[in-house]
Amino acid sequence: MEIILYLSAALVAIAFFVLVIYLSATLKSLKVTLNSVSDTLKGLEKQLEGVTSETTSLLQKTNALADDLQQKSEQLNSVVDAVKDVGTSVKKFNGSLKNITNSIDQQVEDSKETVSQIVQWTNVFLELKDKWQARKQAKVEGNVKEKQRVRSQ
C-alpha cells in the first residue's frame, strides 16, 4: 500500500507539474496579449489626445462663430427695425397723399361749374380779342390801301 501511496503522490506531482506547465504557457500567452493591449491603449491615448485638442479647437471656433452670429443677428435686428420704420413712414405718406388727392378731387368737383364758366368766359374774351384784332388789322390794311391808291393817282 505504500506503493500506492507513493504512486498516488507521484501522480499528483506529475499532474501538478502538467498543470504548472499549462498555467505557465497560458500566462505567457496572456502576457503577450496584455502587452498588445497595452500598446493599443498607448496608441489610443495618443489619438485621444489629438481628438481632444481638435475638439477643443472646434469648440472654440464654434463659440466664436456663435458670438459672431449673435452680433450679426443684433445688427440685423436694427436693420429690420429701420426698415419697419421706413415702411411705417411710407404708409403714413401714402395716407397723406390719399387724403390730399381726395381733398383736391372734392375741390375740383365742387368748383367744376365755376371752372366751366371761367373757360366759357375765357373763350368769349378770346373771340372778342380776335375780332378786335381782325378789325384793327382790316383798318390798318384799309389805310395802307388808301395811301397806296392816293400815291398811285
MARBA-3410 file (N, C-alpha, C, O; in Angstrom, 1 decimal):
153
0.8,-1.1,0.0,0.0,0.0,0.0,0.9,1.3,0.0,0.5,2.3,-0.5 ~ 1.9,1.0,0.5,2.8,2.2,0.4,3.1,2.5,-1.0,3.3,3.7,-1.3 ~ 3.2,1.6,-1.8,3.5,1.8,-3.2,2.3,2.6,-3.8,2.5,3.6,-4.6 ~ 1.2,2.3,-3.4,0.0,3.0,-4.0,0.1,4.5,-3.5,-0.2,5.4,-4.2 ~ 0.5,4.6,-2.3,0.6,6.0,-1.7,1.7,6.7,-2.5,1.5,7.9,-2.8
2.8,6.1,-2.7,3.9,6.7,-3.5,3.5,7.0,-4.9,3.7,8.1,-5.5 ~ 2.8,6.0,-5.5,2.3,6.2,-6.9,1.3,7.3,-6.9,1.3,8.1,-7.9 ~ 0.5,7.4,-5.9,-0.5,8.5,-5.9,0.1,9.8,-5.7,-0.2,10.8,-6.4 ~ 1.2,9.9,-4.9,1.9,11.1,-4.7,2.6,11.5,-6.0,2.7,12.7,-6.3 ~ 3.2,10.5,-6.6,3.9,10.8,-7.9,2.9,11.2,-8.9,3.2,12.2,-9.7
1.7,10.6,-9.0,0.7,11.0,-10.0,0.2,12.4,-9.7,0.1,13.2,-10.6 ~ 0.1,12.8,-8.4,-0.3,14.1,-8.1,0.8,15.1,-8.5,0.5,16.2,-8.9 ~ 2.0,14.7,-8.2,3.2,15.5,-8.6,3.2,15.8,-10.1,3.5,16.9,-10.5 ~ 3.0,14.7,-10.9,3.0,14.8,-12.3,1.8,15.7,-12.8,2.0,16.6,-13.6 ~ 0.7,15.5,-12.2,-0.5,16.3,-12.6,-0.2,17.8,-12.2,-0.6,18.7,-13.0
0.4,18.0,-11.1,0.7,19.4,-10.7,1.7,20.0,-11.6,1.6,21.2,-11.9 ~ 2.7,19.1,-12.0,3.7,19.6,-12.9,3.1,20.0,-14.3,3.4,21.0,-14.9 ~ 2.2,19.2,-14.8,1.5,19.4,-16.1,0.6,20.7,-15.9,0.6,21.5,-16.8 ~ 0.0,20.8,-14.8,-0.8,22.0,-14.5,0.0,23.2,-14.5,-0.4,24.3,-15.1 ~ 1.2,23.2,-13.9,2.1,24.3,-13.9,2.6,24.7,-15.3,2.7,25.9,-15.6
2.9,23.7,-16.1,3.3,23.9,-17.5,2.2,24.6,-18.3,2.5,25.6,-18.9 ~ 1.0,24.1,-18.2,-0.1,24.7,-18.9,-0.4,26.1,-18.4,-0.7,27.0,-19.2 ~ -0.3,26.2,-17.1,-0.6,27.5,-16.5,0.5,28.5,-16.9,0.2,29.7,-17.1 ~ 1.8,28.0,-17.0,2.9,28.9,-17.4,2.7,29.3,-18.9,2.9,30.5,-19.2 ~ 2.3,28.4,-19.7,2.0,28.7,-21.2,0.9,29.7,-21.3,0.9,30.6,-22.1
-0.2,29.5,-20.5,-1.3,30.4,-20.5,-0.9,31.8,-20.1,-1.3,32.8,-20.7 ~ -0.1,31.8,-19.0,0.3,33.1,-18.5,1.2,33.9,-19.5,1.2,35.1,-19.6 ~ 2.1,33.1,-20.2,3.0,33.7,-21.2,2.1,34.2,-22.4,2.3,35.3,-22.9 ~ 1.1,33.5,-22.8,0.2,33.9,-23.8,-0.6,35.2,-23.4,-0.8,36.1,-24.1 ~ -1.0,35.1,-22.1,-1.7,36.3,-21.5,-0.8,37.5,-21.5,-1.3,38.6,-21.7
0.5,37.3,-21.2,1.4,38.4,-21.2,1.6,39.0,-22.5,1.6,40.2,-22.6 ~ 1.6,38.2,-23.6,1.7,38.7,-25.0,0.5,39.5,-25.3,0.5,40.6,-25.9 ~ -0.7,39.0,-24.9,-1.9,39.6,-25.2,-2.0,41.0,-24.4,-2.5,42.0,-25.0 ~ -1.6,40.9,-23.2,-1.7,42.2,-22.4,-0.7,43.2,-22.9,-1.0,44.4,-22.9 ~ 0.5,42.8,-23.4,1.4,43.7,-24.0,0.8,44.3,-25.2,1.0,45.5,-25.5
0.1,43.5,-26.0,-0.5,44.0,-27.3,-1.6,45.0,-26.9,-1.8,46.1,-27.5 ~ -2.4,44.7,-25.9,-3.5,45.6,-25.4,-2.8,46.9,-24.9,-3.4,48.0,-25.1 ~ -1.7,46.8,-24.2,-1.0,47.9,-23.7,-0.6,48.9,-24.8,-0.7,50.1,-24.7 ~ 0.0,48.2,-25.8,0.4,49.1,-27.0,-0.8,49.7,-27.7,-0.7,50.9,-28.1 ~ -1.8,49.0,-27.8,-3.0,49.5,-28.4,-3.6,50.7,-27.6,-4.0,51.7,-28.2
-3.6,50.5,-26.3,-4.1,51.6,-25.4,-3.2,52.8,-25.5,-3.7,54.0,-25.5 ~ -1.9,52.6,-25.7,-1.0,53.8,-25.8,-1.3,54.5,-27.1,-1.3,55.7,-27.1 ~ -1.5,53.7,-28.2,-1.9,54.4,-29.5,-3.2,55.1,-29.4,-3.4,56.2,-29.9 ~ -4.2,54.5,-28.7,-5.5,55.1,-28.5,-5.4,56.4,-27.6,-6.1,57.4,-27.9 ~ -4.5,56.3,-26.7,-4.3,57.5,-25.8,-3.7,58.7,-26.6,-4.2,59.8,-26.5
-2.8,58.4,-27.6,-2.2,59.5,-28.4,-3.3,60.0,-29.3,-3.5,61.2,-29.5 ~ -4.1,59.1,-29.9,-5.2,59.5,-30.8,-6.2,60.3,-30.0,-6.8,61.3,-30.5 ~ -6.5,59.9,-28.8,-7.5,60.6,-28.0,-7.0,62.0,-27.6,-7.8,62.9,-27.6 ~ -5.7,62.1,-27.4,-5.1,63.5,-27.2,-5.3,64.3,-28.4,-5.7,65.5,-28.3 ~ -5.1,63.8,-29.6,-5.3,64.5,-30.8,-6.7,64.9,-31.0,-7.0,66.1,-31.4
-7.6,64.0,-30.8,-9.1,64.3,-30.9,-9.5,65.3,-29.9,-10.3,66.2,-30.2 ~ -8.9,65.2,-28.7,-9.3,66.2,-27.6,-8.8,67.6,-28.0,-9.6,68.5,-27.9 ~ -7.6,67.7,-28.5,-7.1,69.0,-29.0,-8.0,69.5,-30.1,-8.3,70.7,-30.2 ~ -8.3,68.7,-31.1,-9.1,69.1,-32.2,-10.5,69.5,-31.7,-11.1,70.5,-32.2 ~ -11.1,68.7,-30.8,-12.4,69.0,-30.2,-12.4,70.4,-29.5,-13.3,71.2,-29.6
-11.3,70.6,-28.8,-11.2,71.9,-28.1,-11.1,73.1,-29.1,-11.8,74.1,-28.9 ~ -10.3,72.9,-30.1,-10.2,73.9,-31.2,-11.5,74.1,-31.8,-11.9,75.3,-32.1 ~ -12.2,73.0,-32.2,-13.5,73.1,-32.8,-14.5,73.8,-31.9,-15.4,74.6,-32.4 ~ -14.5,73.5,-30.6,-15.4,74.1,-29.7,-15.1,75.6,-29.6,-16.1,76.4,-29.5 ~ -13.9,76.0,-29.6,-13.5,77.5,-29.5,-14.0,78.2,-30.8,-14.6,79.3,-30.7
-13.8,77.5,-32.0,-14.3,78.1,-33.2,-15.8,78.2,-33.2,-16.4,79.2,-33.7 ~ -16.5,77.2,-32.7,-17.9,77.2,-32.6,-18.4,78.3,-31.7,-19.4,79.0,-32.1 ~ -17.8,78.5,-30.6,-18.1,79.6,-29.7,-17.9,81.0,-30.4,-18.8,81.9,-30.3 ~ -16.8,81.1,-31.1,-16.5,82.4,-31.8,-17.6,82.6,-32.9,-18.1,83.7,-33.0 ~ -17.9,81.6,-33.6,-18.9,81.7,-34.6,-20.3,82.0,-34.0,-21.0,82.8,-34.6
-20.6,81.4,-32.9,-21.9,81.7,-32.2,-21.9,83.2,-31.8,-22.9,83.9,-31.9 ~ -20.8,83.7,-31.3,-20.7,85.1,-30.9,-20.9,86.0,-32.1,-21.6,87.0,-32.0 ~ -20.2,85.7,-33.2,-20.3,86.5,-34.4,-21.7,86.5,-34.9,-22.3,87.5,-35.3 ~ -22.3,85.3,-34.9,-23.7,85.2,-35.3,-24.7,86.0,-34.5,-25.6,86.6,-35.0 ~ -24.4,86.0,-33.2,-25.2,86.8,-32.2,-25.1,88.3,-32.6,-26.1,89.0,-32.6
-23.9,88.8,-32.8,-23.6,90.2,-33.1,-24.3,90.5,-34.4,-25.0,91.6,-34.5 ~ -24.2,89.7,-35.4,-24.8,90.0,-36.7,-26.3,89.9,-36.6,-27.0,90.7,-37.3 ~ -26.8,89.1,-35.8,-28.3,89.0,-35.6,-28.8,90.3,-34.9,-29.8,90.8,-35.3 ~ -28.0,90.8,-34.0,-28.4,92.0,-33.3,-28.4,93.2,-34.3,-29.3,94.1,-34.3 ~ -27.3,93.2,-35.2,-27.2,94.2,-36.2,-28.4,94.1,-37.2,-29.0,95.1,-37.6
-28.7,92.9,-37.5,-29.8,92.7,-38.5,-31.1,93.1,-37.8,-32.0,93.6,-38.5 ~ -31.3,92.9,-36.5,-32.5,93.4,-35.9,-32.6,94.9,-36.0,-33.7,95.4,-36.2 ~ -31.5,95.6,-35.9,-31.6,97.1,-36.0,-32.0,97.4,-37.4,-32.7,98.4,-37.7 ~ -31.5,96.7,-38.4,-31.8,97.0,-39.8,-33.3,96.7,-40.0,-34.0,97.4,-40.7 ~ -33.8,95.6,-39.5,-35.2,95.2,-39.6,-36.1,96.3,-39.0,-37.1,96.7,-39.6
-35.6,96.8,-37.8,-36.4,97.9,-37.2,-36.4,99.1,-38.1,-37.4,99.8,-38.2 ~ -35.3,99.4,-38.6,-35.2,100.6,-39.5,-36.1,100.5,-40.7,-36.8,101.4,-41.1 ~ -36.1,99.3,-41.3,-36.9,99.0,-42.5,-38.4,99.1,-42.1,-39.2,99.6,-42.8 ~ -38.7,98.6,-40.9,-40.1,98.7,-40.4,-40.5,100.1,-40.2,-41.6,100.5,-40.6 ~ -39.6,101.0,-39.7,-39.9,102.4,-39.5,-40.1,103.0,-40.9,-41.0,103.9,-41.1
-39.2,102.7,-41.9,-39.4,103.2,-43.2,-40.8,102.8,-43.8,-41.4,103.6,-44.4 ~ -41.1,101.6,-43.6,-42.4,101.1,-44.1,-43.6,101.9,-43.4,-44.6,102.2,-44.1 ~ -43.5,102.1,-42.1,-44.5,102.9,-41.4,-44.5,104.3,-42.0,-45.6,104.9,-42.2 ~ -43.4,104.9,-42.3,-43.3,106.3,-42.8,-43.9,106.3,-44.2,-44.7,107.2,-44.5 ~ -43.6,105.3,-45.0,-44.2,105.3,-46.4,-45.7,105.1,-46.3,-46.4,105.7,-47.1
-46.1,104.3,-45.4,-47.6,104.1,-45.2,-48.3,105.4,-44.8,-49.3,105.7,-45.3 ~ -47.7,106.1,-43.9,-48.2,107.4,-43.5,-48.2,108.4,-44.6,-49.2,109.1,-44.8 ~ -47.1,108.4,-45.4,-47.0,109.3,-46.5,-48.1,109.0,-47.6,-48.7,109.9,-48.1 ~ -48.3,107.7,-47.8,-49.3,107.3,-48.8,-50.7,107.7,-48.3,-51.5,108.2,-49.0 ~ -50.9,107.6,-47.0,-52.2,108.0,-46.4,-52.4,109.5,-46.6,-53.5,110.0,-46.9
-51.3,110.3,-46.4,-51.4,111.7,-46.5,-51.7,112.1,-48.0,-52.5,113.0,-48.3 ~ -51.0,111.4,-48.9,-51.2,111.7,-50.3,-52.6,111.3,-50.7,-53.2,112.0,-51.5 ~ -53.2,110.3,-50.2,-54.5,109.9,-50.4,-55.5,110.9,-49.9,-56.5,111.3,-50.6 ~ -55.2,111.4,-48.7,-56.1,112.5,-48.2,-56.0,113.8,-49.1,-57.0,114.4,-49.3 ~ -54.8,114.1,-49.5,-54.6,115.3,-50.3,-55.4,115.1,-51.6,-56.0,116.0,-52.1
-55.2,113.9,-52.2,-55.8,113.6,-53.5,-57.4,113.7,-53.4,-58.1,114.3,-54.2 ~ -57.9,113.1,-52.3,-59.3,113.2,-52.1,-59.8,114.6,-51.9,-60.8,115.0,-52.4 ~ -59.0,115.4,-51.2,-59.3,116.8,-50.9,-59.4,117.6,-52.3,-60.3,118.4,-52.5 ~ -58.3,117.3,-53.1,-58.3,118.0,-54.4,-59.4,117.6,-55.3,-60.0,118.4,-56.0 ~ -59.7,116.3,-55.3,-60.8,115.8,-56.1,-62.1,116.4,-55.6,-63.0,116.8,-56.5
-62.3,116.6,-54.3,-63.5,117.2,-53.8,-63.6,118.6,-54.2,-64.7,119.1,-54.6 ~ -62.5,119.3,-54.1,-62.4,120.8,-54.5,-62.7,120.9,-56.0,-63.4,121.8,-56.4 ~ -62.1,120.0,-56.8,-62.4,120.1,-58.3,-63.8,119.8,-58.5,-64.4,120.5,-59.4 ~ -64.4,118.8,-57.9,-65.8,118.5,-58.1,-66.7,119.7,-57.6,-67.7,120.0,-58.3 ~ -66.3,120.3,-56.5,-67.1,121.5,-56.0,-67.0,122.7,-57.0,-67.9,123.4,-57.2
-65.8,122.9,-57.6,-65.6,124.0,-58.4,-65.7,123.7,-59.9,-65.3,124.6,-60.7 ~ -66.2,122.6,-60.2,-66.3,122.2,-61.6,-67.2,123.2,-62.4,-66.8,123.6,-63.5 ~ -68.3,123.6,-61.8,-69.2,124.5,-62.5,-68.5,125.9,-62.7,-68.6,126.5,-63.8 ~ -67.8,126.3,-61.7,-67.1,127.6,-61.7,-66.0,127.5,-62.8,-65.8,128.5,-63.6 ~ -65.3,126.5,-62.9,-64.2,126.3,-63.9,-64.8,126.3,-65.2,-64.3,126.9,-66.2
-65.9,125.6,-65.4,-66.6,125.6,-66.7,-67.0,127.0,-67.1,-66.8,127.4,-68.3 ~ -67.5,127.8,-66.2,-67.9,129.2,-66.6,-66.7,130.0,-66.9,-66.7,130.8,-67.8 ~ -65.6,129.8,-66.2,-64.4,130.6,-66.4,-63.9,130.2,-67.8,-63.4,131.1,-68.5 ~ -63.9,128.9,-68.2,-63.5,128.5,-69.5,-64.3,129.2,-70.6,-63.8,129.6,-71.6 ~ -65.6,129.2,-70.4,-66.6,129.8,-71.4,-66.3,131.3,-71.5,-66.2,131.8,-72.6
-66.1,132.0,-70.4,-65.9,133.4,-70.4,-64.5,133.7,-71.1,-64.3,134.7,-71.8 ~ -63.5,132.8,-70.8,-62.2,133.0,-71.5,-62.3,132.8,-73.0,-61.7,133.5,-73.7 ~ -63.1,131.8,-73.4,-63.3,131.6,-74.9,-64.0,132.9,-75.5,-63.7,133.3,-76.6 ~ -65.0,133.4,-74.8,-65.7,134.6,-75.3,-64.7,135.7,-75.4,-64.7,136.4,-76.4 ~ -63.9,135.9,-74.3,-62.9,137.0,-74.3,-61.9,136.8,-75.4,-61.6,137.8,-76.1
-61.5,135.6,-75.7,-60.5,135.4,-76.8,-61.1,135.6,-78.1,-60.5,136.2,-79.0 ~ -62.4,135.3,-78.3,-63.1,135.5,-79.6,-63.2,137.0,-79.8,-63.0,137.5,-80.9 ~ -63.6,137.8,-78.7,-63.7,139.2,-78.8,-62.3,139.8,-79.2,-62.2,140.8,-80.0 ~ -61.3,139.3,-78.6,-59.9,139.9,-78.8,-59.5,139.6,-80.3,-59.0,140.5,-80.9 ~ -59.8,138.4,-80.8,-59.5,138.0,-82.2,-60.3,138.9,-83.1,-59.7,139.4,-84.1
-61.6,139.2,-82.8,-62.4,140.1,-83.7,-61.8,141.5,-83.7,-61.7,142.2,-84.7 ~ -61.5,141.9,-82.5,-61.0,143.3,-82.3,-59.6,143.4,-83.1,-59.4,144.5,-83.8 ~ -58.8,142.4,-83.0,-57.5,142.5,-83.7,-57.8,142.4,-85.2,-57.1,143.1,-86.0 ~ -58.8,141.6,-85.6,-59.1,141.5,-87.1,-59.6,142.8,-87.6,-59.2,143.2,-88.7 ~ -60.4,143.5,-86.8,-60.9,144.8,-87.3,-59.8,145.8,-87.3,-59.7,146.6,-88.3
-58.9,145.8,-86.3,-57.8,146.7,-86.3,-56.9,146.4,-87.5,-56.4,147.3,-88.1 ~ -56.7,145.1,-87.8,-55.8,144.8,-88.9,-56.5,145.2,-90.2,-55.8,145.7,-91.1 ~ -57.8,145.0,-90.3,-58.5,145.4,-91.5,-58.5,146.9,-91.7,-58.3,147.4,-92.8 ~ -58.6,147.6,-90.6,-58.5,149.1,-90.6,-57.1,149.5,-91.1,-57.0,150.5,-91.9 ~ -56.1,148.9,-90.6,-54.7,149.2,-90.9,-54.5,148.9,-92.4,-53.8,149.7,-93.1
-55.0,147.8,-92.9,-54.9,147.4,-94.3,-55.6,148.4,-95.2,-55.2,148.7,-96.3 ~ -56.8,148.8,-94.7,-57.6,149.8,-95.5,-56.9,151.1,-95.6,-56.9,151.7,-96.7 ~ -56.2,151.5,-94.6,-55.5,152.8,-94.6,-54.3,152.6,-95.5,-53.9,153.6,-96.2 ~ -53.6,151.5,-95.5,-52.5,151.2,-96.3,-52.9,151.2,-97.8,-52.2,151.8,-98.6 ~ -54.0,150.6,-98.1,-54.5,150.5,-99.5,-54.9,151.9,-100.0,-54.7,152.3,-101.1
-55.5,152.7,-99.1,-55.9,154.1,-99.4,-54.7,154.9,-99.7,-54.7,155.8,-100.6 ~ -53.7,154.7,-98.9,-52.4,155.5,-99.1,-51.8,155.1,-100.4,-51.2,156.0,-101.1 ~ -51.8,153.8,-100.7,-51.2,153.4,-102.0,-52.1,153.9,-103.2,-51.5,154.3,-104.2 ~ -53.3,154.0,-103.0,-54.2,154.5,-104.1,-53.9,156.0,-104.3,-53.9,156.5,-105.4 ~ -53.8,156.7,-103.2,-53.5,158.1,-103.3,-52.2,158.3,-103.9,-52.0,159.2,-104.7
-51.3,157.5,-103.7,-49.9,157.7,-104.3,-49.9,157.3,-105.7,-49.3,157.9,-106.5 ~ -50.7,156.3,-106.0,-50.7,155.8,-107.4,-51.5,156.8,-108.3,-51.3,156.7,-109.5 ~ -52.3,157.7,-107.8,-53.0,158.6,-108.7,-52.2,159.7,-108.9,-52.6,160.7,-109.6
END
